Amino acid sequence: MIDFVYAPKFYYTMNIRSLILFIGIIFCRILCAQEGIPVYTDYLSDNLYLVHPAMAGASNANKIRLTARKQWFDVDNAPNLQTLNANFRSGDKLGFGALIYKDANGNFSQTGIYTTMAYHLLFSRDRTDLNMLSFGLSTAFIQSNVDLRGLQDPLGSDPDPVVLDREQKEGYFNIDLGFSYHFLEWYAHFTVKNVLPSTRKIFDNPTPIRESNNQRRYVFSLGYVFELGFMPDWQIEPSILYQATDGTMESSFDTNLKLYHSFETFKVWGGLSYRRSLDGAQFSSDGSTVQNQKLQYITPFIGGNYKKFMFGYTYSYQSNSVVLSDGGFHQLTLGYDFGKRKERWNCNCPAVN
């Protein structure tokens, strides 16, 4: 899915040809880094497997998660994403998972299927102290689709039916690798997405605006959960997430704070996430002065667990001076847990307990 932080508002005075070329270059640059599922803040809504394959079967319960994300309700054909995944434990050490998704943005869309196997190595002597290292491998088949039918030449000339009156599809295979480590209240995850080189021919062309076959993305996260001594029903979880791409050399980081409150029959949680890119994009609002801005998201989120059910909602606000829309991004997450094991780790570790 594409972040339009780089796109200037169209009512600024700029030469139309320069504007089209500018948007085309930025569009391709960002699109090149987006094979597979984009990394948003799903991992904060009890949905770690969506980002890290090593978390398949790591929890004390088997999990099903459904997400729906919609950007900019006031923009036609705005980006949207739907995912459905399930992961479960088999025996003491093996975990399995499966994931399907659809990601659409205007005339571009992609669908994919992931299957995952994870291995959980326990260093603990018993169930009292959590000390677990997990490895995960996901295989993915992704189909990209570009529908050129009905598009008009932005310069006003008659469209070439050979170029614009068609639909292009192509499938790709790739893998994700990752590991997770849990020690008492500490945890760390590292995942490499799109490990294999992949050339998407529908975006491959002899022009300077060309997609790299290196879609590799690195995702690292670290966090700690602690209990407030004077309020034992409350838990606080500060965490960070860093991601970087090889092909475009882009990177960003998240800083998060999540709170949990346990009641007798259910648990509620919520918090705040701040994302900032480490790379800036240049733009001009008047056609002469060049400015630089970095992608910034502020995302409050809230949710809860009641018996076997989970619900989560996130809202992302893009806090940049130049944006395509002020509508924000909404996401709903629904979950169902089953097959919960009686034994629980004696720690503040909600991701696995």
Short mmCIF file of the C-alpha atoms (twelve columns), coordinates in Angstrom:
data_MODEL
# 
_entry.id   MODEL 
# 
loop_
_atom_site.group_PDB 
_atom_site.id 
_atom_site.type_symbol 
_atom_site.label_atom_id 
_atom_site.label_alt_id 
_atom_site.label_comp_id 
_atom_site.label_asym_id 
_atom_site.label_seq_id 
_atom_site.Cartn_x 
_atom_site.Cartn_y 
_atom_site.Cartn_z 
_atom_site.pdbx_PDB_model_num 
ATOM 1   C CA . MET A 1   0.000   0.000   0.000   1 
ATOM 2   C CA . ILE A 2   1.258   3.435   -0.889  1 
ATOM 3   C CA . ASP A 3   1.862   6.351   1.460   1 
ATOM 4   C CA . PHE A 4   1.081   9.591   -0.337  1 
ATOM 5   C CA . VAL A 5   3.041   11.817  1.998   1 
ATOM 6   C CA . TYR A 6   5.256   12.627  -0.966  1 
ATOM 7   C CA . ALA A 7   2.431   13.818  -3.228  1 
ATOM 8   C CA . PRO A 8   1.911   17.602  -3.218  1 
ATOM 9   C CA . LYS A 9   -1.613  19.004  -3.227  1 
ATOM 10  C CA . PHE A 10  -2.763  19.347  -6.769  1 
ATOM 11  C CA . TYR A 11  -3.940  22.938  -6.550  1 
ATOM 12  C CA . TYR A 12  -0.406  24.261  -6.183  1 
ATOM 13  C CA . THR A 13  0.959   26.106  -9.181  1 
ATOM 14  C CA . MET A 14  3.259   23.713  -10.970 1 
ATOM 15  C CA . ASN A 15  3.928   22.765  -14.538 1 
ATOM 16  C CA . ILE A 16  1.607   19.863  -15.355 1 
ATOM 17  C CA . ARG A 17  4.256   17.794  -17.091 1 
ATOM 18  C CA . SER A 18  6.703   18.212  -14.211 1 
ATOM 19  C CA . LEU A 19  3.972   17.303  -11.765 1 
ATOM 20  C CA . ILE A 20  3.094   14.111  -13.646 1 
ATOM 21  C CA . LEU A 21  6.739   13.106  -13.907 1 
ATOM 22  C CA . PHE A 22  7.274   13.863  -10.210 1 
ATOM 23  C CA . ILE A 23  4.308   11.780  -9.102  1 
ATOM 24  C CA . GLY A 24  5.288   8.959   -11.451 1 
ATOM 25  C CA . ILE A 25  8.801   8.741   -10.060 1 
ATOM 26  C CA . ILE A 26  7.663   8.830   -6.439  1 
ATOM 27  C CA . PHE A 27  4.815   6.397   -7.145  1 
ATOM 28  C CA . CYS A 28  7.195   3.867   -8.632  1 
ATOM 29  C CA . ARG A 29  9.780   4.381   -5.890  1 
ATOM 30  C CA . ILE A 30  7.280   3.641   -3.145  1 
ATOM 31  C CA . LEU A 31  5.527   0.856   -5.019  1 
ATOM 32  C CA . CYS A 32  8.801   -0.977  -5.502  1 
ATOM 33  C CA . ALA A 33  9.084   -1.467  -1.750  1 
ATOM 34  C CA . GLN A 34  5.579   -2.817  -1.305  1 
ATOM 35  C CA . GLU A 35  5.525   -6.402  -2.543  1 
ATOM 36  C CA . GLY A 36  3.689   -8.383  0.093   1 
ATOM 37  C CA . ILE A 37  1.785   -7.106  3.103   1 
ATOM 38  C CA . PRO A 38  2.721   -3.586  4.240   1 
ATOM 39  C CA . VAL A 39  3.872   -3.253  7.846   1 
ATOM 40  C CA . TYR A 40  1.429   -1.042  9.699   1 
ATOM 41  C CA . THR A 41  0.541   -1.156  13.404  1 
ATOM 42  C CA . ASP A 42  -1.281  -4.509  13.306  1 
ATOM 43  C CA . TYR A 43  1.287   -5.976  15.674  1 
ATOM 44  C CA . LEU A 44  -0.081  -3.751  18.445  1 
ATOM 45  C CA . SER A 45  -3.562  -5.298  18.092  1 
ATOM 46  C CA . ASP A 46  -2.683  -8.812  19.266  1 
ATOM 47  C CA . ASN A 47  -1.713  -9.767  15.708  1 
ATOM 48  C CA . LEU A 48  2.046   -10.339 15.784  1 
ATOM 49  C CA . TYR A 49  1.950   -13.259 13.358  1 
ATOM 50  C CA . LEU A 50  0.897   -10.877 10.582  1 
ATOM 51  C CA . VAL A 51  4.383   -9.312  10.758  1 
ATOM 52  C CA . HIS A 52  6.619   -11.994 12.280  1 
ATOM 53  C CA . PRO A 53  6.366   -15.621 11.029  1 
ATOM 54  C CA . ALA A 54  8.222   -16.933 14.097  1 
ATOM 55  C CA . MET A 55  5.133   -16.084 16.176  1 
ATOM 56  C CA . ALA A 56  3.091   -18.846 14.528  1 
ATOM 57  C CA . GLY A 57  2.011   -21.081 17.398  1 
ATOM 58  C CA . ALA A 58  4.003   -19.125 19.987  1 
ATOM 59  C CA . SER A 59  0.964   -18.183 22.033  1 
ATOM 60  C CA . ASN A 60  -0.773  -20.202 24.716  1 
ATOM 61  C CA . ALA A 61  -3.841  -20.340 22.433  1 
ATOM 62  C CA . ASN A 62  -4.548  -20.887 18.750  1 
ATOM 63  C CA . LYS A 63  -5.573  -17.634 17.061  1 
ATOM 64  C CA . ILE A 64  -7.666  -16.428 14.130  1 
ATOM 65  C CA . ARG A 65  -7.425  -12.770 13.124  1 
ATOM 66  C CA . LEU A 66  -9.358  -10.730 10.542  1 
ATOM 67  C CA . THR A 67  -8.359  -7.158  9.662   1 
ATOM 68  C CA . ALA A 68  -9.845  -4.516  7.380   1 
ATOM 69  C CA . ARG A 69  -8.035  -1.244  6.686   1 
ATOM 70  C CA . LYS A 70  -9.361  1.723   4.722   1 
ATOM 71  C CA . GLN A 71  -7.568  4.968   3.937   1 
ATOM 72  C CA . TRP A 72  -9.141  8.322   3.108   1 
ATOM 73  C CA . PHE A 73  -12.912 7.812   3.002   1 
ATOM 74  C CA . ASP A 74  -13.152 11.106  1.104   1 
ATOM 75  C CA . VAL A 75  -10.962 9.848   -1.782  1 
ATOM 76  C CA . ASP A 76  -12.272 7.595   -4.564  1 
ATOM 77  C CA . ASN A 77  -10.530 4.231   -4.981  1 
ATOM 78  C CA . ALA A 78  -8.454  4.909   -1.881  1 
ATOM 79  C CA . PRO A 79  -6.010  2.283   -0.595  1 
ATOM 80  C CA . ASN A 80  -7.579  -0.595  1.308   1 
ATOM 81  C CA . LEU A 81  -6.274  -3.823  2.799   1 
ATOM 82  C CA . GLN A 82  -7.944  -6.980  4.116   1 
ATOM 83  C CA . THR A 83  -6.194  -9.904  5.814   1 
ATOM 84  C CA . LEU A 84  -7.281  -13.202 7.340   1 
ATOM 85  C CA . ASN A 85  -4.806  -15.378 9.230   1 
ATOM 86  C CA . ALA A 86  -4.724  -18.305 11.622  1 
ATOM 87  C CA . ASN A 87  -1.865  -19.829 13.596  1 
ATOM 88  C CA . PHE A 88  -1.720  -22.704 16.048  1 
ATOM 89  C CA . ARG A 89  0.633   -24.897 18.074  1 
ATOM 90  C CA . SER A 90  1.213   -28.572 17.289  1 
ATOM 91  C CA . GLY A 91  2.872   -30.456 20.120  1 
ATOM 92  C CA . ASP A 92  5.490   -28.773 22.271  1 
ATOM 93  C CA . LYS A 93  7.725   -27.252 19.608  1 
ATOM 94  C CA . LEU A 94  5.997   -26.858 16.235  1 
ATOM 95  C CA . GLY A 95  3.759   -24.025 15.120  1 
ATOM 96  C CA . PHE A 96  1.868   -23.539 11.870  1 
ATOM 97  C CA . GLY A 97  0.089   -20.628 10.248  1 
ATOM 98  C CA . ALA A 98  -1.723  -19.519 7.109   1 
ATOM 99  C CA . LEU A 99  -2.557  -16.076 5.789   1 
ATOM 100 C CA . ILE A 100 -4.493  -14.615 2.861   1 
ATOM 101 C CA . TYR A 101 -4.735  -10.936 1.981   1 
ATOM 102 C CA . LYS A 102 -5.867  -8.435  -0.634  1 
ATOM 103 C CA . ASP A 103 -4.267  -5.023  -1.028  1 
ATOM 104 C CA . ALA A 104 -5.781  -2.524  -3.487  1 
ATOM 105 C CA . ASN A 105 -5.013  1.049   -4.475  1 
ATOM 106 C CA . GLY A 106 -6.854  2.515   -7.429  1 
ATOM 107 C CA . ASN A 107 -6.059  0.445   -10.503 1 
ATOM 108 C CA . PHE A 108 -3.330  -1.551  -8.781  1 
ATOM 109 C CA . SER A 109 -4.020  -4.525  -6.526  1 
ATOM 110 C CA . GLN A 110 -2.333  -7.628  -5.222  1 
ATOM 111 C CA . THR A 111 -3.519  -10.776 -3.492  1 
ATOM 112 C CA . GLY A 112 -1.397  -13.295 -1.671  1 
ATOM 113 C CA . ILE A 113 -1.320  -16.539 0.270   1 
ATOM 114 C CA . TYR A 114 1.260   -17.329 2.964   1 
ATOM 115 C CA . THR A 115 1.886   -20.632 4.720   1 
ATOM 116 C CA . THR A 116 4.157   -20.776 7.762   1 
ATOM 117 C CA . MET A 117 6.027   -23.285 9.862   1 
ATOM 118 C CA . ALA A 118 7.711   -22.288 13.126  1 
ATOM 119 C CA . TYR A 119 9.911   -24.100 15.610  1 
ATOM 120 C CA . HIS A 120 9.924   -23.105 19.288  1 
ATOM 121 C CA . LEU A 121 12.980  -24.013 21.323  1 
ATOM 122 C CA . LEU A 122 12.379  -23.918 25.079  1 
ATOM 123 C CA . PHE A 123 15.275  -23.214 27.425  1 
ATOM 124 C CA . SER A 124 13.051  -23.109 30.509  1 
ATOM 125 C CA . ARG A 125 13.216  -25.927 33.037  1 
ATOM 126 C CA . ASP A 126 9.472   -25.681 33.613  1 
ATOM 127 C CA . ARG A 127 6.492   -23.434 32.834  1 
ATOM 128 C CA . THR A 128 7.416   -21.003 35.577  1 
ATOM 129 C CA . ASP A 129 10.026  -18.934 33.745  1 
ATOM 130 C CA . LEU A 130 9.646   -18.034 30.086  1 
ATOM 131 C CA . ASN A 131 12.794  -18.500 27.999  1 
ATOM 132 C CA . MET A 132 11.942  -19.372 24.394  1 
ATOM 133 C CA . LEU A 133 13.654  -18.918 21.031  1 
ATOM 134 C CA . SER A 134 11.453  -19.294 17.946  1 
ATOM 135 C CA . PHE A 135 12.265  -19.625 14.248  1 
ATOM 136 C CA . GLY A 136 9.741   -19.118 11.458  1 
ATOM 137 C CA . LEU A 137 9.631   -19.631 7.689   1 
ATOM 138 C CA . SER A 138 6.794   -18.418 5.465   1 
ATOM 139 C CA . THR A 139 6.343   -19.250 1.799   1 
ATOM 140 C CA . ALA A 140 4.268   -16.801 -0.211  1 
ATOM 141 C CA . PHE A 141 2.550   -16.714 -3.571  1 
ATOM 142 C CA . ILE A 142 1.563   -13.186 -4.603  1 
ATOM 143 C CA . GLN A 143 -0.330  -12.033 -7.680  1 
ATOM 144 C CA . SER A 144 -0.041  -8.414  -8.792  1 
ATOM 145 C CA . ASN A 145 -2.676  -6.850  -11.010 1 
ATOM 146 C CA . VAL A 146 -2.710  -3.561  -12.951 1 
ATOM 147 C CA . ASP A 147 -6.018  -2.652  -14.593 1 
ATOM 148 C CA . LEU A 148 -5.379  -0.065  -17.312 1 
ATOM 149 C CA . ARG A 149 -8.916  -0.159  -18.708 1 
ATOM 150 C CA . GLY A 150 -10.715 3.159   -18.576 1 
ATOM 151 C CA . LEU A 151 -7.621  5.223   -17.821 1 
ATOM 152 C CA . GLN A 152 -7.210  8.518   -19.626 1 
ATOM 153 C CA . ASP A 153 -4.012  10.133  -20.828 1 
ATOM 154 C CA . PRO A 154 -3.307  12.939  -18.287 1 
ATOM 155 C CA . LEU A 155 -1.981  15.158  -21.089 1 
ATOM 156 C CA . GLY A 156 -5.317  14.991  -22.929 1 
ATOM 157 C CA . SER A 157 -4.292  13.016  -26.004 1 
ATOM 158 C CA . ASP A 158 -6.242  10.007  -27.243 1 
ATOM 159 C CA . PRO A 159 -5.248  6.869   -25.326 1 
ATOM 160 C CA . ASP A 160 -3.508  4.070   -27.167 1 
ATOM 161 C CA . PRO A 161 -5.834  1.039   -26.832 1 
ATOM 162 C CA . VAL A 162 -2.854  -1.301  -27.039 1 
ATOM 163 C CA . VAL A 163 -1.374  0.310   -23.939 1 
ATOM 164 C CA . LEU A 164 -4.348  1.404   -21.850 1 
ATOM 165 C CA . ASP A 165 -7.189  -0.971  -22.754 1 
ATOM 166 C CA . ARG A 166 -5.882  -4.067  -20.994 1 
ATOM 167 C CA . GLU A 167 -5.369  -5.773  -17.660 1 
ATOM 168 C CA . GLN A 168 -1.993  -7.160  -16.625 1 
ATOM 169 C CA . LYS A 169 -1.497  -9.933  -14.074 1 
ATOM 170 C CA . GLU A 170 1.543   -11.789 -12.860 1 
ATOM 171 C CA . GLY A 171 2.320   -14.136 -9.986  1 
ATOM 172 C CA . TYR A 172 5.437   -14.323 -7.819  1 
ATOM 173 C CA . PHE A 173 6.883   -16.650 -5.225  1 
ATOM 174 C CA . ASN A 174 8.890   -15.509 -2.225  1 
ATOM 175 C CA . ILE A 175 9.747   -16.391 1.363   1 
ATOM 176 C CA . ASP A 176 9.961   -14.628 4.733   1 
ATOM 177 C CA . LEU A 177 12.367  -15.653 7.493   1 
ATOM 178 C CA . GLY A 178 12.348  -14.603 11.116  1 
ATOM 179 C CA . PHE A 179 13.105  -15.354 14.728  1 
ATOM 180 C CA . SER A 180 11.584  -14.298 18.031  1 
ATOM 181 C CA . TYR A 181 13.033  -14.466 21.514  1 
ATOM 182 C CA . HIS A 182 11.029  -14.238 24.741  1 
ATOM 183 C CA . PHE A 183 12.699  -14.030 28.134  1 
ATOM 184 C CA . LEU A 184 10.347  -13.326 31.021  1 
ATOM 185 C CA . GLU A 185 8.876   -9.884  30.259  1 
ATOM 186 C CA . TRP A 186 11.370  -9.090  27.473  1 
ATOM 187 C CA . TYR A 187 10.861  -9.921  23.799  1 
ATOM 188 C CA . ALA A 188 12.599  -9.295  20.485  1 
ATOM 189 C CA . HIS A 189 11.621  -10.105 16.900  1 
ATOM 190 C CA . PHE A 190 13.610  -9.955  13.679  1 
ATOM 191 C CA . THR A 191 12.120  -10.770 10.270  1 
ATOM 192 C CA . VAL A 192 13.422  -10.578 6.712   1 
ATOM 193 C CA . LYS A 193 10.594  -10.267 4.204   1 
ATOM 194 C CA . ASN A 194 10.840  -11.028 0.472   1 
ATOM 195 C CA . VAL A 195 14.164  -12.809 0.821   1 
ATOM 196 C CA . LEU A 196 14.372  -13.929 -2.810  1 
ATOM 197 C CA . PRO A 197 15.006  -11.552 -5.743  1 
ATOM 198 C CA . SER A 198 11.790  -11.006 -7.669  1 
ATOM 199 C CA . THR A 199 11.272  -9.249  -10.995 1 
ATOM 200 C CA . ARG A 200 7.685   -8.171  -11.571 1 
ATOM 201 C CA . LYS A 201 7.484   -7.974  -15.343 1 
ATOM 202 C CA . ILE A 202 4.374   -5.810  -15.345 1 
ATOM 203 C CA . PHE A 203 6.526   -3.072  -13.775 1 
ATOM 204 C CA . ASP A 204 9.715   -3.931  -15.666 1 
ATOM 205 C CA . ASN A 205 10.428  -1.512  -18.526 1 
ATOM 206 C CA . PRO A 206 13.414  0.082   -20.284 1 
ATOM 207 C CA . THR A 207 12.722  3.577   -18.896 1 
ATOM 208 C CA . PRO A 208 14.691  5.178   -16.036 1 
ATOM 209 C CA . ILE A 209 11.640  4.632   -13.779 1 
ATOM 210 C CA . ARG A 210 12.281  0.961   -13.235 1 
ATOM 211 C CA . GLU A 211 11.569  -1.399  -10.389 1 
ATOM 212 C CA . SER A 212 14.411  -3.158  -8.610  1 
ATOM 213 C CA . ASN A 213 14.186  -6.925  -8.221  1 
ATOM 214 C CA . ASN A 214 15.323  -6.504  -4.607  1 
ATOM 215 C CA . GLN A 215 12.125  -6.258  -2.545  1 
ATOM 216 C CA . ARG A 216 13.844  -7.272  0.700   1 
ATOM 217 C CA . ARG A 217 12.563  -5.647  3.891   1 
ATOM 218 C CA . TYR A 218 14.027  -5.968  7.403   1 
ATOM 219 C CA . VAL A 219 11.788  -5.626  10.458  1 
ATOM 220 C CA . PHE A 220 13.105  -5.532  14.028  1 
ATOM 221 C CA . SER A 221 11.077  -4.967  17.185  1 
ATOM 222 C CA . LEU A 222 11.915  -4.917  20.876  1 
ATOM 223 C CA . GLY A 223 9.733   -4.473  23.948  1 
ATOM 224 C CA . TYR A 224 9.197   -5.039  27.644  1 
ATOM 225 C CA . VAL A 225 6.029   -5.522  29.713  1 
ATOM 226 C CA . PHE A 226 5.993   -4.554  33.373  1 
ATOM 227 C CA . GLU A 227 3.382   -4.413  36.089  1 
ATOM 228 C CA . LEU A 228 2.649   -1.351  38.175  1 
ATOM 229 C CA . GLY A 229 3.412   -2.329  41.753  1 
ATOM 230 C CA . PHE A 230 0.712   -0.166  43.296  1 
ATOM 231 C CA . MET A 231 -1.860  -1.187  40.623  1 
ATOM 232 C CA . PRO A 232 -1.384  -4.912  39.915  1 
ATOM 233 C CA . ASP A 233 -4.265  -4.982  37.421  1 
ATOM 234 C CA . TRP A 234 -2.384  -2.608  35.114  1 
ATOM 235 C CA . GLN A 235 0.479   -3.485  32.760  1 
ATOM 236 C CA . ILE A 236 2.558   -1.133  30.618  1 
ATOM 237 C CA . GLU A 237 4.374   -2.173  27.451  1 
ATOM 238 C CA . PRO A 238 6.838   0.227   25.804  1 
ATOM 239 C CA . SER A 239 8.215   -1.029  22.486  1 
ATOM 240 C CA . ILE A 240 9.953   0.021   19.295  1 
ATOM 241 C CA . LEU A 241 9.876   -1.247  15.727  1 
ATOM 242 C CA . TYR A 242 12.418  -0.473  13.007  1 
ATOM 243 C CA . GLN A 243 12.041  -1.398  9.349   1 
ATOM 244 C CA . ALA A 244 14.259  -0.832  6.336   1 
ATOM 245 C CA . THR A 245 14.196  -1.773  2.655   1 
ATOM 246 C CA . ASP A 246 17.151  -2.803  0.528   1 
ATOM 247 C CA . GLY A 247 15.984  -1.688  -2.897  1 
ATOM 248 C CA . THR A 248 14.977  1.880   -2.073  1 
ATOM 249 C CA . MET A 249 17.174  2.342   1.026   1 
ATOM 250 C CA . GLU A 250 14.170  3.664   2.971   1 
ATOM 251 C CA . SER A 251 13.731  3.191   6.707   1 
ATOM 252 C CA . SER A 252 11.395  4.177   9.514   1 
ATOM 253 C CA . PHE A 253 10.889  3.556   13.208  1 
ATOM 254 C CA . ASP A 254 7.890   3.226   15.531  1 
ATOM 255 C CA . THR A 255 7.844   4.139   19.205  1 
ATOM 256 C CA . ASN A 256 4.881   2.650   21.053  1 
ATOM 257 C CA . LEU A 257 3.285   2.677   24.470  1 
ATOM 258 C CA . LYS A 258 0.553   0.150   25.251  1 
ATOM 259 C CA . LEU A 259 -1.439  -0.252  28.469  1 
ATOM 260 C CA . TYR A 260 -3.412  -3.284  29.666  1 
ATOM 261 C CA . HIS A 261 -6.070  -3.412  32.363  1 
ATOM 262 C CA . SER A 262 -7.437  -6.737  33.558  1 
ATOM 263 C CA . PHE A 263 -10.925 -7.215  34.919  1 
ATOM 264 C CA . GLU A 264 -12.432 -10.386 36.297  1 
ATOM 265 C CA . THR A 265 -13.774 -11.696 32.983  1 
ATOM 266 C CA . PHE A 266 -12.106 -9.557  30.315  1 
ATOM 267 C CA . LYS A 267 -9.108  -7.386  29.493  1 
ATOM 268 C CA . VAL A 268 -8.950  -3.998  27.766  1 
ATOM 269 C CA . TRP A 269 -5.899  -2.416  26.210  1 
ATOM 270 C CA . GLY A 270 -4.941  0.667   24.261  1 
ATOM 271 C CA . GLY A 271 -2.121  3.027   23.557  1 
ATOM 272 C CA . LEU A 272 -0.348  5.318   21.161  1 
ATOM 273 C CA . SER A 273 2.143   4.743   18.350  1 
ATOM 274 C CA . TYR A 274 4.338   7.274   16.555  1 
ATOM 275 C CA . ARG A 275 5.974   6.439   13.227  1 
ATOM 276 C CA . ARG A 276 8.607   8.562   11.516  1 
ATOM 277 C CA . SER A 277 10.600  7.900   8.390   1 
ATOM 278 C CA . LEU A 278 14.333  8.460   8.456   1 
ATOM 279 C CA . ASP A 279 14.323  9.577   4.824   1 
ATOM 280 C CA . GLY A 280 12.873  12.792  3.480   1 
ATOM 281 C CA . ALA A 281 11.181  13.552  0.175   1 
ATOM 282 C CA . GLN A 282 11.537  16.839  -1.632  1 
ATOM 283 C CA . PHE A 283 8.540   18.797  -2.907  1 
ATOM 284 C CA . SER A 284 7.689   22.289  -4.093  1 
ATOM 285 C CA . SER A 285 4.544   24.204  -3.198  1 
ATOM 286 C CA . ASP A 286 5.187   27.189  -5.464  1 
ATOM 287 C CA . GLY A 287 7.265   25.719  -8.285  1 
ATOM 288 C CA . SER A 288 10.500  27.407  -7.201  1 
ATOM 289 C CA . THR A 289 11.250  26.671  -3.530  1 
ATOM 290 C CA . VAL A 290 12.175  23.071  -2.746  1 
ATOM 291 C CA . GLN A 291 11.266  21.753  0.693   1 
ATOM 292 C CA . ASN A 292 11.853  18.474  2.489   1 
ATOM 293 C CA . GLN A 293 9.463   16.499  4.657   1 
ATOM 294 C CA . LYS A 294 9.493   13.119  6.394   1 
ATOM 295 C CA . LEU A 295 6.620   10.713  6.753   1 
ATOM 296 C CA . GLN A 296 4.958   10.905  10.182  1 
ATOM 297 C CA . TYR A 297 2.034   8.908   11.584  1 
ATOM 298 C CA . ILE A 298 0.327   9.260   14.954  1 
ATOM 299 C CA . THR A 299 -1.786  6.187   15.723  1 
ATOM 300 C CA . PRO A 300 -4.002  5.763   18.774  1 
ATOM 301 C CA . PHE A 301 -5.435  2.269   19.207  1 
ATOM 302 C CA . ILE A 302 -7.831  0.491   21.543  1 
ATOM 303 C CA . GLY A 303 -9.190  -3.015  21.971  1 
ATOM 304 C CA . GLY A 304 -10.054 -5.800  24.311  1 
ATOM 305 C CA . ASN A 305 -10.275 -9.542  24.926  1 
ATOM 306 C CA . TYR A 306 -13.458 -11.142 26.242  1 
ATOM 307 C CA . LYS A 307 -13.368 -14.892 26.758  1 
ATOM 308 C CA . LYS A 308 -12.362 -16.268 23.328  1 
ATOM 309 C CA . PHE A 309 -13.021 -13.076 21.362  1 
ATOM 310 C CA . MET A 310 -10.843 -10.068 20.541  1 
ATOM 311 C CA . PHE A 311 -11.643 -6.657  19.053  1 
ATOM 312 C CA . GLY A 312 -9.293  -3.844  18.084  1 
ATOM 313 C CA . TYR A 313 -9.512  -0.450  16.373  1 
ATOM 314 C CA . THR A 314 -6.709  1.827   15.190  1 
ATOM 315 C CA . TYR A 315 -6.771  5.276   13.634  1 
ATOM 316 C CA . SER A 316 -3.683  6.668   11.913  1 
ATOM 317 C CA . TYR A 317 -3.303  10.394  11.361  1 
ATOM 318 C CA . GLN A 318 -0.657  11.626  8.946   1 
ATOM 319 C CA . SER A 319 0.888   14.660  10.626  1 
ATOM 320 C CA . ASN A 320 2.615   16.206  7.633   1 
ATOM 321 C CA . SER A 321 2.110   19.650  6.139   1 
ATOM 322 C CA . VAL A 322 1.590   18.206  2.642   1 
ATOM 323 C CA . VAL A 323 -0.829  15.273  2.395   1 
ATOM 324 C CA . LEU A 324 -3.291  13.980  -0.185  1 
ATOM 325 C CA . SER A 325 -6.172  13.886  2.305   1 
ATOM 326 C CA . ASP A 326 -6.854  14.723  5.940   1 
ATOM 327 C CA . GLY A 327 -9.234  11.775  6.271   1 
ATOM 328 C CA . GLY A 328 -6.922  9.467   8.189   1 
ATOM 329 C CA . PHE A 329 -6.638  5.686   8.069   1 
ATOM 330 C CA . HIS A 330 -9.039  3.358   9.898   1 
ATOM 331 C CA . GLN A 331 -8.494  -0.293  10.737  1 
ATOM 332 C CA . LEU A 332 -10.648 -2.896  12.481  1 
ATOM 333 C CA . THR A 333 -9.346  -6.193  13.843  1 
ATOM 334 C CA . LEU A 334 -11.509 -9.115  14.951  1 
ATOM 335 C CA . GLY A 335 -10.123 -12.233 16.590  1 
ATOM 336 C CA . TYR A 336 -11.046 -15.614 17.996  1 
ATOM 337 C CA . ASP A 337 -8.867  -17.737 20.305  1 
ATOM 338 C CA . PHE A 338 -9.393  -21.455 20.778  1 
ATOM 339 C CA . GLY A 339 -7.612  -24.534 22.093  1 
ATOM 340 C CA . LYS A 340 -6.106  -22.633 24.998  1 
ATOM 341 C CA . ARG A 341 -3.715  -24.684 27.106  1 
ATOM 342 C CA . LYS A 342 -4.088  -24.747 30.861  1 
ATOM 343 C CA . GLU A 343 -0.446  -24.045 31.641  1 
ATOM 344 C CA . ARG A 344 0.558   -20.391 31.579  1 
ATOM 345 C CA . TRP A 345 3.903   -18.712 31.910  1 
ATOM 346 C CA . ASN A 346 4.466   -16.943 35.203  1 
ATOM 347 C CA . CYS A 347 5.258   -13.555 33.687  1 
ATOM 348 C CA . ASN A 348 3.755   -10.398 32.247  1 
ATOM 349 C CA . CYS A 349 3.873   -11.667 28.670  1 
ATOM 350 C CA . PRO A 350 0.476   -11.172 26.969  1 
ATOM 351 C CA . ALA A 351 1.800   -12.118 23.525  1 
ATOM 352 C CA . VAL A 352 2.318   -15.743 24.573  1 
ATOM 353 C CA . ASN A 353 0.047   -16.133 27.630  1 
# 
